[in-house]
């Protein structure tokens, strides 16, 4: 199928971009931004919480791009079914929740929402299967 090399190329670019975004962003943007804590607003009375929120939100973008890459890879292999899509997105939600939970040490409650999303999607995949 002619579409396969196109979507696999796009998936590869998503993967490259996600890795570069997380690595270069952490090294050249986030680290420098957070080293000047006096310029950060206090969220929930803590500049550390603000920094943690910025850090995990930055990396969630990379998780989303990696999820899109995997969806494209499955599409290119003609293996993308609704069940597969739901499971992949549920896995992305779990990874997002874990990133939030670990980086913010449980203080940012988004991990709860991500885990609920994952549960709903896994349940939906079970219904379809």
NORSUL-V150152 format. One record per residue. N is the residue number from 1. RES is the residue in one letter. PHI is phi as a letter, one per 30 degrees, with the letter a starting at -180 (none if undefined). PSI is psi in degrees with one decimal (none if undefined). D_CENTER is the distance of its C-alpha to the mean C-alpha in Angstrom with 1 decimal. Layout:
# NORSUL-V150152
N/RES/PHI/PSI/D_CENTER
N/RES/PHI/PSI/D_CENTER
This chain:
# NORSUL-V150152
1/X/none/132.9/29.5
2/X/d/-28.6/29.2
3/X/d/-30.4/25.7
4/X/e/-53.2/24.3
5/X/d/-30.3/24.6
6/X/d/-51.1/23.2
7/X/d/-31.8/20.0
8/X/d/-35.8/19.7
9/X/d/-43.9/20.3
10/X/d/-41.1/17.6
11/X/d/-43.2/15.1
12/X/d/-41.2/16.4
13/X/d/-37.6/16.0
14/X/d/-44.3/12.3
15/X/d/-48.2/12.0
16/X/e/-46.5/14.4
17/X/d/-41.5/12.8
18/X/d/-44.6/9.4
19/X/d/-46.8/11.5
20/X/d/-42.1/14.0
21/X/e/-48.8/11.8
22/X/d/-48.5/10.5
23/X/d/-54.4/14.0
24/X/d/-36.9/16.2
25/X/d/-43.6/14.4
26/X/d/-44.0/14.8
27/X/d/-42.8/18.3
28/X/c/-17.2/19.7
29/X/c/-61.0/18.2
30/X/d/-48.7/16.6
31/X/e/-43.6/19.3
32/X/d/-40.8/22.1
33/X/d/-44.6/21.0
34/X/d/-14.7/20.8
35/X/d/-18.5/24.0
36/X/c/62.4/25.8
37/X/d/-23.9/25.2
38/X/d/-21.4/28.3
39/X/d/-8.5/26.7
40/X/d/140.9/23.8
41/X/d/155.1/24.4
42/X/c/119.6/24.6
43/X/c/131.1/22.3
44/X/h/32.5/23.8
45/X/i/16.7/26.4
46/X/b/125.5/24.3
47/X/d/-27.0/23.2
48/X/d/-44.1/21.3
49/X/d/-41.3/19.2
50/X/e/-47.1/18.7
51/X/d/-41.9/17.6
52/X/d/-40.8/15.2
53/X/d/-43.6/13.6
54/X/d/-44.5/13.5
55/X/d/-50.7/12.0
56/X/d/-32.3/9.0
57/X/d/-38.5/8.5
58/X/e/-46.8/8.9
59/X/d/-22.6/6.4
60/X/d/-28.9/3.5
61/X/d/-43.6/5.2
62/X/d/-39.1/5.3
63/X/d/-43.1/2.5
64/X/d/-42.0/4.1
65/X/d/-38.5/7.0
66/X/d/-37.7/7.3
67/X/d/-44.0/7.3
68/X/d/-40.2/9.9
69/X/d/-45.3/11.6
70/X/d/-40.5/12.3
71/X/e/-42.4/13.5
72/X/d/-39.6/15.7
73/X/d/-44.6/17.0
74/X/d/-37.8/18.0
75/X/d/-44.6/19.5
76/X/d/-28.1/21.4
77/X/d/2.9/22.8
78/X/h/36.1/23.8
79/X/c/7.4/22.0
80/X/d/103.6/19.6
81/X/c/165.7/21.1
82/X/e/-38.5/20.0
83/X/d/-45.6/19.7
84/X/d/-45.6/17.5
85/X/e/-45.4/15.2
86/X/d/-42.5/15.1
87/X/d/-41.2/14.5
88/X/d/-43.5/11.7
89/X/d/-35.7/9.8
90/X/d/-42.6/11.0
91/X/d/-38.9/9.7
92/X/d/-39.6/6.1
93/X/d/-40.4/7.3
94/X/d/-47.1/9.0
95/X/d/-41.5/6.6
96/X/d/-43.2/4.9
97/X/d/-41.3/8.7
98/X/d/-39.3/9.8
99/X/d/-46.0/8.2
100/X/d/-47.8/9.8
101/X/d/-44.9/12.8
102/X/d/-51.0/13.5
103/X/d/-44.2/13.1
104/X/d/4.5/14.9
105/X/h/40.5/17.1
106/X/i/-0.1/17.0
107/X/d/-25.2/18.3
108/X/c/121.7/15.5
109/X/d/7.5/15.7
110/X/d/-27.5/12.4
111/X/d/-32.6/11.8
112/X/d/-45.4/14.8
113/X/d/-43.6/13.6
114/X/d/-39.9/10.3
115/X/d/-35.6/12.9
116/X/d/-44.0/15.3
117/X/e/-47.0/13.2
118/X/e/-44.9/12.7
119/X/d/-43.9/16.4
120/X/d/-43.6/17.4
121/X/d/-40.0/15.8
122/X/d/-39.3/17.2
123/X/d/-44.6/20.5
124/X/e/-40.1/20.4
125/X/d/-35.6/20.1
126/X/d/-40.5/23.0
127/X/d/-40.7/25.0
128/X/d/-28.1/24.7
129/X/d/none/25.4
